[in-house]
């Protein structure tokens, strides 16, 4: 519950600041731009950037804009229009549809798939579009990114989801790039059975202990023999049993915590 409450707060924050990055977005092929020339409505144009990175405007024709920010495009058009066409032109450029950059998110999200990067999209914004994490998600996200240098291996970025979502560490909320592949795997689980109120499988967290596991399982019943708890653990395919485990005994992924019934 704490994780999802934190998510709501973070997403609300992202919505409030999302427009801050718009002026830094690098436009690309297939993006659709709206160009407004103030006091010259006949020159206002909605144009799709071609595969050659150009838009076509009245008076000045084809203009190369791919790879520029919207403010740089506006400045370039202003200079071209001022060169013999309009006295002191004022131009604004707005991205009506983002089409040029895409990323793939897979694994433990509710709506995996390919998403268009609308402006400068961060990991959390993509996660929101993908419907958030599933209940089986782990605490790590992996981003595989193509290297900008030919011949170099791809770049692997690992995000700590617990730090980002529960602790609100926004330094981990990286900006995504075109053709990034994002993968969120399943989290490990452990099992609690016997004399606890909610015996079940539970999502593993770092620092898990017997007492934390029992607490997650609703606590001991009145019949529990808390001094005779055992842990069943598989190591390289072989079963190991830890008898009379202390309440601070570490619990690992895949462990079965057994709380026996008291003799009395």
C-alpha positions in Angstrom: 0.0 0.0 0.0 2.8 2.4 0.8 4.4 1.8 -2.6 1.2 2.6 -4.4 0.5 5.7 -2.3 4.1 6.9 -3.1 3.4 6.2 -6.8 0.3 8.4 -6.8 2.3 11.3 -5.2 5.1 10.9 -7.6 2.8 10.8 -10.7 1.0 13.9 -9.5 4.4 15.7 -9.2 5.3 14.6 -12.7 2.1 15.9 -14.1 2.7 19.3 -12.5 6.2 19.6 -14.0 5.9 17.8 -17.3 5.7 20.9 -19.4 9.1 22.1 -18.0 10.9 19.8 -20.4 8.9 20.5 -23.5 11.2 23.3 -24.8 14.1 20.9 -24.6 12.5 18.1 -26.7 14.5 17.3 -29.9 12.0 17.0 -32.7 12.4 14.2 -35.2 10.9 12.5 -38.3 7.1 12.0 -38.2 6.6 14.5 -35.4 3.8 17.0 -36.2 4.5 20.6 -35.5 2.2 23.6 -35.3 4.0 26.8 -36.5 2.4 30.1 -35.6 3.5 33.4 -37.1 1.9 36.1 -35.0 -0.2 38.7 -36.9 0.1 36.5 -40.0 -2.6 33.8 -39.7 -2.1 32.9 -43.4 1.3 31.5 -42.4 0.2 29.4 -39.5 0.9 25.8 -40.5 0.6 22.3 -39.2 3.4 20.2 -40.7 4.7 16.7 -40.4 8.5 16.3 -40.4 9.5 14.3 -43.4 11.8 11.3 -43.5 14.5 13.8 -44.6 13.9 15.8 -41.4 12.2 18.7 -43.1 8.9 20.7 -42.9 7.5 22.8 -45.7 6.2 26.3 -44.9 4.6 29.0 -47.0 7.1 31.6 -48.4 10.3 29.8 -47.4 9.6 26.2 -48.5 11.5 23.2 -47.1 13.4 23.7 -43.8 15.5 21.1 -42.1 14.4 20.9 -38.4 15.0 17.3 -37.2 17.3 17.2 -34.2 16.5 20.8 -33.0 14.5 21.8 -30.0 11.2 23.6 -30.6 12.7 26.9 -29.5 15.6 26.3 -32.0 13.1 25.6 -34.7 11.3 28.8 -33.9 14.5 30.8 -33.9 15.5 29.3 -37.3 12.1 30.1 -38.9 12.2 33.6 -37.4 15.6 34.3 -39.1 14.4 32.8 -42.4 11.2 34.9 -42.5 13.1 38.1 -41.5 15.4 37.6 -44.5 13.3 39.5 -46.9 9.8 38.2 -46.1 8.4 39.8 -42.9 9.6 42.7 -40.8 10.3 41.6 -37.2 8.5 38.2 -37.3 7.5 36.4 -34.1 7.3 32.7 -34.4 6.2 29.9 -32.0 6.5 26.2 -32.5 4.5 23.6 -30.7 4.6 19.8 -31.0 1.1 18.6 -31.7 1.9 14.9 -32.0 5.0 13.1 -30.9 5.8 10.3 -33.3 9.6 10.1 -33.7 10.8 8.3 -30.6 9.6 5.1 -29.1 10.5 2.7 -26.3 9.5 -0.8 -25.3 8.6 -1.8 -21.8 8.2 -5.5 -20.9 7.8 -7.7 -17.9 5.9 -7.0 -14.8 3.7 -4.0 -15.8 0.0 -4.1 -16.5 0.2 -2.9 -20.1 3.5 -3.9 -21.6 4.3 -2.8 -25.2 5.8 0.0 -27.4 5.1 3.6 -26.3 5.8 6.9 -28.0 8.1 9.1 -26.0 6.1 12.3 -25.7 8.7 15.0 -25.1 11.3 14.2 -22.5 9.8 11.1 -21.0 11.1 9.8 -17.7 11.0 6.2 -16.5 8.1 7.0 -14.1 6.1 8.6 -16.8 6.5 5.5 -19.0 5.6 3.3 -16.0 2.4 5.3 -15.6 1.5 4.9 -19.2 2.1 1.1 -18.9 -0.4 0.9 -16.0 2.1 0.6 -13.2 3.7 -2.5 -11.7 2.0 -5.8 -11.2 1.8 -7.3 -7.8 4.6 -9.8 -8.7 7.1 -7.2 -9.8 10.6 -7.2 -8.4 12.6 -4.2 -7.0 14.8 -3.7 -10.1 14.2 -2.3 -13.6 16.7 -2.8 -16.3 17.1 -0.4 -19.2 19.0 -1.6 -22.3 20.2 1.3 -24.4 22.1 1.4 -27.7 25.6 2.9 -27.4 26.1 6.2 -29.2 29.5 5.0 -30.3 29.6 2.5 -33.1 31.2 -0.8 -32.1 30.7 -0.2 -28.4 28.5 -2.6 -26.4 25.0 -1.6 -25.4 24.5 0.3 -22.1 22.8 -1.3 -19.2 21.1 0.9 -16.6 19.7 -0.7 -13.4 17.1 1.2 -11.4 16.3 0.6 -7.8 12.5 0.6 -7.7 12.2 0.5 -4.0 14.4 3.6 -3.6 12.5 5.4 -6.4 8.9 4.4 -5.5 9.0 4.1 -1.7 11.7 6.5 -0.8 10.9 9.1 -3.5 14.5 9.3 -4.7 13.9 11.2 -8.0 17.5 11.0 -8.9 16.8 7.5 -10.1 14.1 8.7 -12.5 16.1 8.7 -15.7 15.1 10.3 -19.0 14.4 7.6 -21.6 15.9 7.7 -25.1 14.7 6.5 -28.5 14.7 2.7 -28.8 15.4 2.0 -25.1 14.2 -1.4 -23.9 12.9 -1.5 -20.4 12.4 -4.7 -18.5 10.9 -5.3 -15.0 11.3 -8.9 -13.8 9.4 -10.9 -11.2 10.3 -10.4 -7.6 11.4 -13.3 -5.4 9.0 -14.8 -2.9 9.1 -16.8 0.3 6.5 -18.8 2.1 5.1 -18.8 5.6 3.0 -21.7 6.8 1.7 -23.2 10.0 0.5 -21.3 13.0 0.3 -17.8 11.5 -2.9 -15.9 10.7 -2.4 -15.6 7.0 -0.2 -18.4 5.7 0.7 -17.6 2.1 3.5 -16.7 -0.4 4.9 -13.2 0.2 7.1 -10.9 -1.9 10.7 -11.0 -0.8 12.3 -7.8 0.4 15.9 -7.1 1.3 16.6 -7.7 5.0 13.8 -10.1 5.5 13.9 -12.0 8.8 11.7 -14.6 10.6 9.9 -12.0 12.7 9.3 -9.7 9.7 8.0 -12.7 7.7 5.6 -13.7 10.5 4.4 -10.1 10.8 3.6 -10.0 7.1 1.7 -13.2 7.6 -0.5 -11.5 10.2 1.4 -12.6 13.2 1.4 -15.8 15.3 -1.7 -17.6 16.3 -2.3 -18.4 20.0 -1.2 -22.0 19.3 2.2 -21.0 17.7 5.4 -22.4 19.1 7.6 -19.4 18.3 10.6 -21.0 19.8 10.6 -23.9 17.4 10.3 -22.2 14.0 12.1 -23.9 11.2 13.2 -22.7 7.8 13.3 -25.1 4.8 15.8 -23.8 2.3 17.0 -25.3 -1.0 20.7 -24.9 -1.8 21.9 -26.1 -5.2 18.9 -28.4 -5.4 19.3 -29.9 -2.0 17.0 -29.3 0.9 18.4 -27.8 4.1 16.4 -27.4 7.3 17.3 -24.7 9.9 15.8 -25.9 13.2 14.7 -23.6 16.0 15.4 -20.5 13.9 15.9 -17.3 15.9 13.4 -14.5 15.2 16.2 -12.4 13.7 17.3 -15.3 11.4 17.6 -14.0 7.8 14.9 -15.3 5.4 16.0 -15.8 1.7 14.1 -16.0 -1.5 12.4 -19.3 -1.9 12.5 -20.1 1.8 9.6 -21.8 3.6 9.1 -20.6 7.2 7.3 -23.2 9.2 5.7 -22.1 12.5 4.7 -25.3 14.4 1.9 -25.8 16.9 2.8 -25.6 20.5 2.5 -28.9 22.6 0.8 -27.0 25.4 
